[in-house]
Amino acid sequence: MRLPITRYLPHILVGLAVASALAVGYTAVILPSSTLTIPKVTWTTNPLPISFAASDGSGSATDTFSCSPSADAYTMRTRRNSPGIIAITVVPASFSNCGASLLQVTVVATCQVAASQCKGSFTGLVQVRQPANYRNLPANLQVNITVG
């Protein structure tokens, strides 16, 4: 005589195997990555104002920042609200590491159109990106650009 449970035994075994695989995946991948400490960027001046005359074509401002905890190699990435009008660049564009010591960057805003079309207020962001981890570190630098 067969027990009724033997009819469902293959289904139960497959379910247990899937549940075990999910549990192992969670503890091996998701749980450790959720407890990692992501470095945070602290800017000295945020937002950073940049003002210049449209006839000058560009303007710049300098800021310093640090990371806590320390971060390995990273690059600076920019975003802006008017990409056809204003370009934003950061010098230097990358560092080998970031820690408690202050690092200095110069943010340059440049008109990409004729001076008469460049006048106005614009905003942008400077993001610190860790290419090896495919992520931006929190806190972005807000850049407020005024072209007169």
JOURZI-V54346 format. One record per residue. N is the residue number from 1. RES is the residue in three letters. SS is DSSP state (h for helix, s for strand, l for the rest). PSI is psi in radians with two decimals (NA if undefined). NEAR is the number of other C-alpha atoms within 8 Angstrom. Layout:
BEGIN
n={N;N}
res={RES;RES}
ss={SS;SS}
psi={PSI;PSI}
near={NEAR;NEAR}
END
This chain:
BEGIN
n={1;2;3;4;5;6;7;8;9;10;11;12;13;14;15;16;17;18;19;20;21;22;23;24;25;26;27;28;29;30;31;32;33;34;35;36;37;38;39;40;41;42;43;44;45;46;47;48;49;50;51;52;53;54;55;56;57;58;59;60;61;62;63;64;65;66;67;68;69;70;71;72;73;74;75;76;77;78;79;80;81;82;83;84;85;86;87;88;89;90;91;92;93;94;95;96;97;98;99;100;101;102;103;104;105;106;107;108;109;110;111;112;113;114;115;116;117;118;119;120;121;122;123;124;125;126;127;128;129;130;131;132;133;134;135;136;137;138;139;140;141;142;143;144;145;146;147;148}
res={MET;ARG;LEU;PRO;ILE;THR;ARG;TYR;LEU;PRO;HIS;ILE;LEU;VAL;GLY;LEU;ALA;VAL;ALA;SER;ALA;LEU;ALA;VAL;GLY;TYR;THR;ALA;VAL;ILE;LEU;PRO;SER;SER;THR;LEU;THR;ILE;PRO;LYS;VAL;THR;TRP;THR;THR;ASN;PRO;LEU;PRO;ILE;SER;PHE;ALA;ALA;SER;ASP;GLY;SER;GLY;SER;ALA;THR;ASP;THR;PHE;SER;CYS;SER;PRO;SER;ALA;ASP;ALA;TYR;THR;MET;ARG;THR;ARG;ARG;ASN;SER;PRO;GLY;ILE;ILE;ALA;ILE;THR;VAL;VAL;PRO;ALA;SER;PHE;SER;ASN;CYS;GLY;ALA;SER;LEU;LEU;GLN;VAL;THR;VAL;VAL;ALA;THR;CYS;GLN;VAL;ALA;ALA;SER;GLN;CYS;LYS;GLY;SER;PHE;THR;GLY;LEU;VAL;GLN;VAL;ARG;GLN;PRO;ALA;ASN;TYR;ARG;ASN;LEU;PRO;ALA;ASN;LEU;GLN;VAL;ASN;ILE;THR;VAL;GLY}
ss={l;l;l;h;h;h;h;l;h;h;h;h;h;h;h;h;h;h;h;h;h;h;h;h;h;h;h;h;h;h;h;h;h;h;l;l;l;l;l;s;s;s;s;l;l;l;l;s;s;s;s;s;l;h;h;h;l;s;s;s;s;s;s;s;s;s;s;s;l;l;s;l;l;s;s;s;s;s;s;s;l;l;l;l;l;s;s;s;s;s;s;l;l;s;s;l;l;s;l;l;l;l;s;s;s;s;s;s;s;s;s;l;l;l;h;h;h;h;l;s;s;s;s;s;s;s;s;s;s;s;h;h;h;l;s;s;s;s;s;s;s;s;s;s;s;s;s;l}
psi={2.31;2.46;2.57;-0.47;-0.46;-0.45;-0.55;0.03;-0.78;-0.68;-0.70;-0.75;-0.73;-0.75;-0.75;-0.67;-0.76;-0.77;-0.68;-0.74;-0.73;-0.73;-0.75;-0.76;-0.74;-0.83;-0.45;-0.52;-1.00;-0.83;-0.85;-0.67;-0.46;-0.32;0.00;2.54;2.04;2.20;2.56;2.40;2.37;2.06;2.52;-0.82;2.02;1.98;2.74;2.07;2.42;2.15;2.41;2.81;2.48;-0.59;-0.40;-0.51;-0.43;2.85;2.84;2.87;2.66;2.49;2.82;2.74;2.89;2.93;2.49;2.13;3.10;2.63;2.56;-2.90;2.40;2.88;2.80;2.36;2.48;2.63;2.60;2.75;-0.26;1.28;-0.44;-0.19;-0.82;2.39;2.49;2.26;2.74;2.30;2.16;2.80;-0.15;2.77;2.70;-0.47;2.92;2.28;-2.54;-0.44;2.45;2.36;2.49;2.39;2.68;2.19;2.18;2.23;2.27;2.36;2.38;0.07;3.12;2.63;-0.68;-0.44;-0.11;-0.18;2.45;-2.97;2.39;2.79;2.76;3.05;2.54;2.14;2.45;2.09;2.35;1.73;-0.60;-0.52;0.00;0.76;2.71;2.43;2.48;2.55;2.23;2.72;2.08;2.30;2.13;2.02;2.23;2.09;2.08;NA}
near={2;4;6;6;6;8;7;8;8;8;7;8;8;8;8;8;8;8;8;8;8;8;8;8;9;9;9;8;8;9;9;9;7;6;6;6;5;6;11;10;13;9;10;7;7;8;8;11;9;12;10;11;9;13;5;7;10;11;11;10;10;8;12;11;11;13;13;11;10;10;11;8;12;13;11;11;10;11;9;12;7;8;7;7;10;14;11;12;9;13;8;7;9;8;9;7;9;13;11;9;6;8;8;8;10;11;12;12;13;10;13;9;9;7;10;6;7;13;10;7;8;11;11;13;11;13;13;13;12;13;9;5;5;7;7;8;13;8;8;10;11;11;13;12;12;12;11;8}
END
